[in-house]
Amino acid sequence: MPVGPPRRHVLGYERAEFGEGWGPLGTCTVRDYLEAASIPGAQLSSTTCDITGGHGVDPYSGDPITSTSALELDHVIPLSAAWDLGAYLWPEDKRLAFANDPLNLVIVTRAQNQAKSDQLPSQWLPPHSWSRCWYARRVALVAREYQLPLPQQERRVLRRQCIIRDFLP
């Protein structure tokens, strides 16, 4: 995976550059399926796409998930950060795939998604230390999969969370 320069703001970012909302997957959306899969015991209606039942845990905070209305789908590498790191050069189909790739998506509470916003690991890490290694490995894996050049500062922060030599040599 290439090392990139420090993140700089690249003009032209709009959410629509990565597609309009969540991509369809059968009768529901990628978000619907990921949400149901992330909550043990949850059931997804294939006709209404409503989710019922189940109880889960926010992977960033460890907070219990008791209602799907308080959940959001977080991009592990935020779309605007990916744009700044080089996704502005990608063709539209690659940006759409990135935005809807389960590898780069995680269901979290609204509070955690808002706290993270579009920040990279040097600016934000999960509040609980036990989540940080998982998060660091996931960021590194997504960056490797999409050949996003992570700045040296980000790589240092990721390495401090756990051993991730497999992804960040």
N, C-alpha and C positions, 0 to 999 in steps of 0.2 A: 504494500500500500504506500503510495507516495506521501512524502511530507510536504505540507503546503505552507504558504506564508500566513502570517496572522490574519484572522478574519477581518475583512473589510466589507463595508456595505456596498452592494452592487445594485445600481439603479434598475428599476423595472420589475421588481418582485411584486406579484399579486397572487393571492391564493389560487385564482383561476388559471394561472400558468401550470398548475398541477392537477387540473381538472375541476369540474364543478361538483364539489361535495364528494360523498363516498360513492365509489363505483358499485354498479349492480353486481349481484351474485345470485343468480336465480331470481326468485320473486322478492328477495330482500336485498340489503346492501352488505358490503364488506363489514361495516360497523356493526350491523345487527348480528352477524354470525360471530364476529370476534367477541362482542359483548357476551353473547350466550355461552361461548366456549370458555370465557374467562371466569365465569361464575359457576362453581360446582353446584350441580343440581338444578340449574336454570333450564327452562324449556322455551324454545323459540317457535312461535306459531308461523308456519310457512304461508299462511293466507294473510294474516294481519301484520306479521313481523313483530308482534308484541312479545316481550320476554316476561315470564312469570317464574316465581320460585327461586330457590337457590340463595346461597350466602357466600360471599367471597371476601378477599382481603386486597386492599390497594397495595400493589407491589412496591411502591415508593415509600409509603408511610407506615404500612402495616395496619392502617385503620380498617375497621370492618366495612364491608359494602352491604348495605341493607336495602338500598333502593336504586334501581337503574336510572331514576331521574336525576341523580346526583353524579352520574358517571360521564366521563368524556374519553374520547379516543385520543391518545397522545402519540405524536410522532417522536420516536426516540431521538432521531436527528431531526430537529424542526425543519419544516419546509423552507423557511426564510434563511436558515443557516445553510442548508444544502444549496440553495440558490447562490448565496455568497461564496460558498466553497467550490462552485463550478457547475451546479445544475442549470445555471442560466445558459450553458452551452449545449445541454442535452436536447435531443429531439423530444417533441411533445409526448410520444408514446412512452419514453423512458421516464419522464417526469410523472406521468399518470401512474405507471407501474410502481414507482417509488412511493407515491402518496398513498397507495392502497396495498402495499406489501406488508403482510402480517409480521414479517421480520422487523419492520420499522414501526410497528404499531403496538400499543399496550393500553388496556383499559385501566383508567385511574380515576380517582375522585376529582371532581371539578376543582377543588381547592389545590390539589397537587399540580394539575395541568396549568392552572392560572399562575401558580408560584414559579413553575419552570418556564413558562412562556416560550420564547424562541432562543433560550440560552443554551450554550454548549457547556460541557462539564467543568470548564474552568470558572464558570459563573454560577453554576447550579449543580448540586448533587442531591440525591434523595436524602431526606432528613434523618433516616435511620442508617447507621453504618452497615448493618447487615444486608442492606439493599444495594450498596454501592458497588460491590464486586460484580454482581449480576448486571447492573446498569452499565458499568464500564465495559464489560465484555460485549454487551449488546451494542453499544455505540461503536466499538471497534469492529464488530462483525458487520454491521450495516455499512460502515465506511469502507470496509474491505470489499464487500459484495458490490458496491456501486462505484468503487474506485474514487471515492471522495478523499482528496488530500487533507488530512487532519493537520492543523498547525502544531508545531512543536509543543507549544504551551498546553494544548489539549491532550497530546500524547503523554506528556509528563503527568498530568492529573490522572489520566486513566491508569497509567502504570502504578501510581501510588495506591490505587484502590485494591488491586490484586495482581496476581501474575497473569499477564495476558500476552506473553511472548508469541503465542500462536498467531495472534492477530496483529501485534505491533512489534515486529522484530527490531 
